[in-house]
């Protein structure tokens, strides 16, 4: 029974808890329990680096404050739709994004805040050969390129991170921190994130995730046995596994699902009842630790069974007299009193689920539970995955099955691993979004489509990948794939065709392709101080001349916080092209000569939001009148201009 506190409200602790919800990384340990790290809190609320030297228990590395600033800095970039690379663009809910995942995660903050059920990533492992992203916000882009000797045709910022580097671990942590911090915001309250990693950074990644998600939200670490024979080139011990770290957004609301029983488990259900339903029998007697009567006296009680009807049972707390029945109690192997697995009330409530049985080898009677196959709970995942389908060799084989060369993509994750994380990270009949912002060859997309086609899940994906160039003279180049993103898009298409041919499942095989780019707006839109009056006259239309209405629509959706997967319909109203997003959620028209007549027709549909180009009105009078007409005819419509 909880005791009354008999104290007034502790506003300090209450405020600490509120701050912890927003900034879990700013909660630290003090002599009196939880405290706020005010240096870190200041950093979270500042656009520049705040210096501080106070010692405390936390993960520190050179560059951490820069990483915090990097995560919090806004971006002016946008996503541009690439219809020619997409499949069923107007109807699909799947999304493939080409670009730096840090910038993309920032762009997704409003549209997908708290909407992603599950995230899986397979980031660079930092083996001394892997690439890491250099997010140096303190330098001009050209200075950064000059300093690192990079090419930047597509604004790529990836460099090799050698073990000889003075900031070997620090550079990796600085790269991962802002991405994980932004990713956490996107998760639903019951959402989960799965991160594949090896020994090089597993210890640092765990502490980093403790920092960002909170140590209490760590749900487990899976040892994924992906190479049972071990790597023969390891110097001391042949590594046979990697890790998958699992964290929840809020462990109090998060649930981890289980696996459907495999054949080795199904074989155990070798008995049938009178209705033909399969079950297995489980001894109700407790075995193993704490199996004595004295360990739990309240779980020792009596069953009385009819010998000619072993399903007819009576259960009593005290010893009773039933001359025509067999008395059955839990007896340990040494013939001393044991105890049952169920409490008395549970046994009484489930008496129809147990039966008596004579055990010839022990020469005593026992009580057995009927555990039915139909409707049984999924098998809880263990912390060690020894399944054959997680073997790393399967990843390359699955690429070959789709028609790729074995060397097209290095070390793709096996579909089995990816399906398993989605099986335990998402719920059977719950429509959910899965995000992978290090999507590589887009294996997560193939695995998701397979799960959906099997009827096991109702999922859509968002896959993000930097358009990193494939090496010259590589198998990928010879096959015509100049960038990793080209491999990813090709894989989704090939996998979709294969799954459709094999299953005939009517599912969403399409995907919308978006590409990260600079803003659709002229630079003057963001930096007016850089232009004088004579220059400003050149920008009567503040939209870049190479941008299409499709480009503008997507930037509007991002700015308004609308998901990028919403259905888009093109219609004509009084001769002007109108985009209708999700029925009447958003109407967008970027044509010229917007006037009162157009506004009257548009208002009939009562859109929730409407957007025009600032330069699109017939004249200043029309602009004012359109605004007033919408207020009168459709008062709930919110109007904005670009």
N, C-alpha and C positions, 0 to 999 in steps of 0.2 A: 504494500500500500504506500503510495507517495505521501510524504509528509508535507504539511503546509510550510512554506518558506518563512513566513512571518517577517518578511522584510519588504521595504518599498522597492519599486522597480530599479534595477541596476542599469541605468541608462548607458553607462560606459560599455558594459558587456553587450548590451543591445546594439549599440552603435558599431562595436567591433564586428558583431555578426553581420550587420547590414553591409559594412565595408567588405567583409570576407566574401559575400555573395558576388560583389562586383569585381573585387581585386583579391582573389584567393592567394596570389603570390605575395601580397603585402602583409599577410598574417605570419608572424614568427613566434618563437618561444621565448618567454621571459621567466624570471624567478617566480612570478605569480600566475603563470599560465599564459594564455593567448595574449599577444600584444600586436599592435600595428607597427610595422616598419615604416616610419614616417619618411625616411630618406627615399625608399622605393615608392611610397605614395606620392611624394613630390615629383618623382621622375615620371610616374604615370600621368600626372597632370601638367606636364611641361613638354614643349616642343624642342627643347634643347637639353643637353647633358647637365645634370645636377651632380655636383661633387659631394661625396660623403665617405667617411672612413670608419664608421662605427662597426665594431666586430659583432657578429651574430652567427647563429647556426643557419646556414643556407648555402645553396650552390652559387659559387662566384666564379667568374672567369673574365679575362680581359675582353671587353667588348659587350658585356651584358647590358650596360646602360644604353649603348648605341642600339642594341637589339630592341630594347623597350621603345626607344624613340622611333625606330624603323616601323615597328608594329603600329604605333599610334599616328604616324604621319598620314594625312589623306593623300589620295591619288587623283589626278585629273585625267587619267586614261579612260578608255571605254572599250567595249566589245563590239566588233562589227560582224554581222551575220554573213556567212559564206554559203550561199544557197547552192552553188554549183558542186560543193563537196558534200552537201547534206543529203539525207534520204528522208523523204516525206516531211519536209521542213515544217509545213503549216500544221501538222497533226501530231507529230511525235512529242513525247515528254522527255526523251533522252537528250543529253547535252554533251558535246565534246568541245573543249576550249583549248585553243593554241595560245600559249603565252607564259610569261613568268608567273608562277603560281602565287607569289607574294602579292603582286598587283591584282591578280584575279581574285584572290581571297578578300582583298579590300573591296573590290567592286561587288562581291556577292553579299557583303555584310547586311545591307538593307533588304534585299530581295529574299534572302534565305536565313535571316536571323532566327535561330531557334527552330528551323524546319528540317534539318538533316538528321535522319534517324541513326545513320551509321557512317563512319569514316574509316576507310582502310588506306594506309600508305606504305609503300616500300621505298623509303628514301635512300639516298647514297649511304653506304655503310661506313665510309671513311676508312678504307683499307690502305690508304696511301696512294691509291691510283684513282679513286673515285673523284668525281667533280663535286664542287660545292658552289653555291651561289654567293657572289660577292655583292652584298647589299650595302654599299658604302654611301650613306646619305650625305656625308660631309664634303664630298668632292663633286665637282662638275662631271657630267657623264664623259666628256672627252678626256678629262684628267684621269678618270678611273680607267678608261681604256688604255691610255698612254702608259699608266703605271703598271698595268697587268699584261700589256702586250696582247690584248684580245682583239678578235674581229667582232664587229657588232652590226652585221648586216640586218639582223632582226632584233636588235637591242638585247642580245644574249649576254649574260654576265656570269658565265661559268668558267672556273679555272680548276686545274688539278690541285689537290691538297696533299702534298707529300709529307711523309712522316718526319722529314728533316725540318719542316717548317717550325718556327719558334712558337706559333699559335696553332698547332695542329688540331688539338681538341677544341680550343677556343673558337677557331673559325667555323668548325662544324656546329658547335652550340649556338653561335651567333646566327648562323644560317637557319637552324631549326626553330629557335625560340619564337620569332615573330609569326612564323607560319602556324605553329601549334597554338599560339595565343589567339590568333584570328580564327583558327579552325574551331576552337572551343566555343566561340560565340555562335557558331552555326548549328551546333548540336541541339536537338530537342532536349527537354529536361531529362528524359529517360534514354538519351542517346549514348552511343558507345563509340570509342575510337580504338582501332587495332593497328599496331605499328610493328612491322617486321624489322628486325635488326640482328646484328651478329655481336660477337664478343668485343669488338673494337670500341663500340660506343654504348653497349647495353647498360652499363653502370651509370654513365652520364645521362643517357636518355631517361632512365627511370627517375633520377633525381630531377631532371628537367620537367618531366610530366608531373611529379609530385609538386613541383613549384607552380605549374600552370593549372593543373586540374585539382590539386589538393591530394595529399597522401591518402586520405580516407576514401578517395574515389578510385583507388587502384583496385581493380577487380581480379587481377591475376597475371601470371606470366606463363606462357605456353612454350615448352621446349618442343619445337617443330623438328622431328627427326626426318630431315629431308635428304640425308645421305648416309644410310645405315652402315655402309662399309667404311665411312670416314674418308676424309680427304688425304690422299697419299702424299701430297706435297707439303703437308704441315710438318714443322720441324720436330715437335716434341710429342704432341697428342693429336691423333687424327680426328678432326672435328666432324661429328656426325649430325649436328643440329644447328639451328639458329633459333632465335626467340621471336615471340609475338607478344608484345606488351598490350594489356587490355585495361583501359580506363573508362569510367563513366562520367557523364556531365554531373550527375547527382546520384550517388549510390543508393540513396534512400528511395529513389523512384525507378532505378534501373533494374532490369531483369536480364539475365543471360539465358538464352534458350538452349535446348539440347539437340542431339542428333536423333534421327530416326534409327531404330534398332537395325543393326547389320545382321547378316546371315548367321554368324556365330552366336548371336543372342536369340534370334528367332528359333533356332534349332532347340533351344531349351524349353520352348513351349510345346511339349510333346504329349500333352494330355488333352482330352476333350470332355466337356460336360454333356449332359443329356440333350442340350440344344446344339451340340456340335461346335461350340465355341472353344478355341484353344486356350490353354492356360498352363502355367508351370506351378509346381508346388514349392512353397518356401516354409521351412520349419519356423514355427512361431516361437520356439525356444531361443532365447538370447545366447549367443556364443561369443567367445573372445573375451575381451576385457570387461570388467564389471558385470560378470554373468552370474554372480552368486545371489542367493536369496537375501543375504544380509546387505548386499549393495543397494538393492531397491526393494525393500520388503513389501511395498504397496503394489509391486508388479508380480507378486506371487499370489495365485488364486487357483481355483479348481474348475476343471471341465468334467462333465459327465456325459458319456456317449452310449447310445444303443448299439450293441454289437451287430444287429441285423440291419441297422440303418445308421451308418457312420456320419451322415450329415445332420442327424438329429442330436443336437447338443444343448446342454444346459450349463451356464457358467455362474459360479457363486464365489463370493469373497471368502466365505468361511466353509470349512469342511461340512458336508451334508450327508444324509443317508438316502441313497437311491439304490436299493438292493438289485434292481433289474438293469442297472447301468454300470459302465466301466469308469472308474475314477482316474483322471489323467492330470498329472502335475508336471512342471518342468524339472527334469532330472539331468544333472551334469554328467559328463563322461565318467567321473569318479563316484557316481551314484549318490552324490550329495544334492541337496535342494538347490535348484537354479532359479531363474526368473524368466518371464515372458518378455517379448519385444514390445507388446502393447500394454497400455494401462487397462485397468478393469473396465472402465466405461467404454473405451474404444472396442474392446473385445465384445462387450454386450451389444454395442451398436452395429458391429460387423459380424455377428454370429453366423450369418448366412454365407459369409465368404471363407469360412474355415471348415475343416472336417477332421475326423479322427483317423489314425492310421497306425497299424502295428508294424514295428520295425524289427524284423527277425534278427538282424545282426546284433542289436543291443538288447533284444528280448523285452522291450517295453513299448508302451503306447505313446504316441505323440500327437500334437495338433499341427495341422499344416494349412497355410493360407493359399487360396487360389488367386494367383496373379495372372490376370487375363491379358492376352496379346492385344486384342481390340481395345482401343482407347487408353492404352498404357501411356504414361508420361514419357517424353523423349529422354534419351540417355544423356545425363549430364556430362559435359565435356571434362576430360581430365587435363591435367597440366602437362601431359606428355602425349604428343600426337605421333603415333607409330603407324598410321594408316598408309597403305601403299600409294594412295592417290596424292600424297603430299611430297612424294619423292621428286627431287629437283629435275631428274632426267625426264620426267613426264612433261615438264614445261616445254622443252625443245621438241619433243615428239608431237605435242599438240600443235605447235607452229607448223611442223612438217605436214601434219594431217590437213592443214588448211591450204597447203601449197607453197609455203615459204621455204626458203633454204634453212638448213640447220643453224647457220651462222648469221641469219638475218638480224636477230636481236639476241644480245648476250644475256644468258641466265633469266629467261622469262619465268615468272612464278607459275607453278602448276595450277591448273584449273581447280583441282581438288582442294588445295589450300584456300583459294579464293572463295569457293562455294561454301566451305566449312565456316569461314569467318562470317559470311552472310547468314548462314543457317543459325548460328548462335547469337548473331548481332541484330537480327530482325525478327519480326513476328509473322506467323503464318498468313493470316488474312488481313493484315494491316498494310494499307498503301503507304509506301515509304520511299525516301530518296537515299541513295548511297553515293558518297563522294570519295573520289580518289584523286588527290592533287599531285601525285607523282605517278601518273598512270602508265608510263613506259610504253609497252606494246599494246596497251588497252586490254590486258587479260581480264581485269575486273569486269569489263563490259561483256566479254564472251561468257564468263562465269555467271553473271547476272542474267543474261538472256537464257542460258540453259536452265537455271533455277526457275525462272518465270515460265518457260515452256513446259516444264515438268509439273506445273501447277502448285509448286511448293511455296512460292512467294509472289507478292504483287509489288514489284520494285521498278524504279527508274534510276538512271545513273547520271552523274555529272563527273566527267573525266577531264582532268587538266594536265597538259604536258607542254613543256618548253619545246619550241621547234628547233631543237638542237640538230646541227648538221651531222649526218652519218660520215664516218671516216672515208677518205678517198681510197679506192681500191678494195673497199669492203664488199662483202656479199650483198649487203643492203643496196649499195650504190649500183652494183652490177644488175640488181633486180629492178632498178629504177627508182629506189626510195632515197631521195636526197636528204630527207629530214625524218627524225623519229616520228613526228606527228603523221607523216604519210604512211608509215608502217601501221600506226594505231588505227587510222581511218580505214585502211585496207583490211585490217584484221576484223574490225567490226562488221564490215560488209561481207567478207568471206564467211565469218562465223554465223552471221544471220542467215545466209543462203544455206549453209550446211544444216543448221538447226531446223530451218523451215522444211527442208527436204526430208529430214529424218523423223520429224515429229508432226508435221502439218498443223502445228499449234498456231492459233490465231492470236498473236500477241503483237506488241509494238516493236517492230524490227528497225524503226527509223532512228535518226539522230540529227539534231541541229548542230552545225559547226559554227562556232564563233571564234574570232581572232582578236587578240589584244592589240590595241593600236592607240595612238595619241588621240586626244579629244576631237570630236567633230567640230568644235568651235575654234575660230581663229585665235591665235595667241593673245590678241588684244582683249579677248573675252576674259582672260585670266590675269593679264599683265598690262593694264592700261597705262601704267607709269612709263612703260618702255616706248610709248608712241606719242608724237606731237599731234597737233590739230590737223595738219596737212596729211599726216599718215592716216589718221582716224577716218578721214573722208573717203578713203579707199575701201572702208569696211562697212558700207551701209547694210550689207548682209553679213552677219557675224559667223556664218557657217562656211566651212571650207568647201571650195568648189568641187572637190572630187568625192564628196559624201552624198550618198543616196538617201531617199526617204526611209529605206530599211535601216540604214545606219542610225538615223535620227530616232526612229521608233525604239530601237533597243536601248539607246542611251536614256531616253525618256523612261522606259520601263525600269531600268536600273535606278535612276534618280528617284522614281516614285515608289521603289521598293516592291515591284511586281516580279514574280518568278519568270524566268526566261523561257519556261516551257508552256506558258499559257497559249491557248489556241488563238491564232491570228487569222482574221478574215478581211479580205479586200472588197470594198463596196464603193459605189459611186453615188454621191449626193449632189444634186444640181450641177452635174458635170465635173465634180472634184473628187479626187481619190481620197478615200477615208479608210484608215486602218481601224478595225474593231477588235479589241483584245479582250478575250474572255467575256463574250456577250457585250454588256455595256460597262465593263470595268474601266475601259479607257478607249476614247476615240481620239485619233490623231490625224490631222490633215496638214500637210506641208506644202500645199499648192499656193499659188498667188491669188490675189483678188478676192480674198475672203470678205464677204459682205453680209448685210442683214438678212437677205433671203436665204442664204446658206445656213445662217444661225437658226432661223425659224424652223427649217427642215430638220436640222440636227437635234434641236431641242425636243422634238417629238419622241425621240428614243430615250430621253432622260438619262444620258450617260453619267456615270459617277465622276469621271474625270475627262477633260478635253484639253488638247494642246495644239497650238499653232506656231508657225514661225513668226517671230516678231516683225519681220519684213513682209509677211504674207498677206497682210490686210490691204484692202483696196486703197485706203487712205486713213489718216488719223481719226477722222470722224467715224468711219466704219469700225475701227478698232474699239472706240468707246461704245458705239451702239451695240456691237456684238456682245460685249461684256454685259451691258445693261439688259439686253434681250434674254441672255442665258439666265440672269438673275431672276427675271420675271417669269419666264416660261419653264425653266428647270432649276429651281432654287437650290437643289442639292448638288448641282454640278459644280465641280471645282475646275476653274480654268487657269491654265498657265501658258506662257509663251517661251520659245527658245530665242 
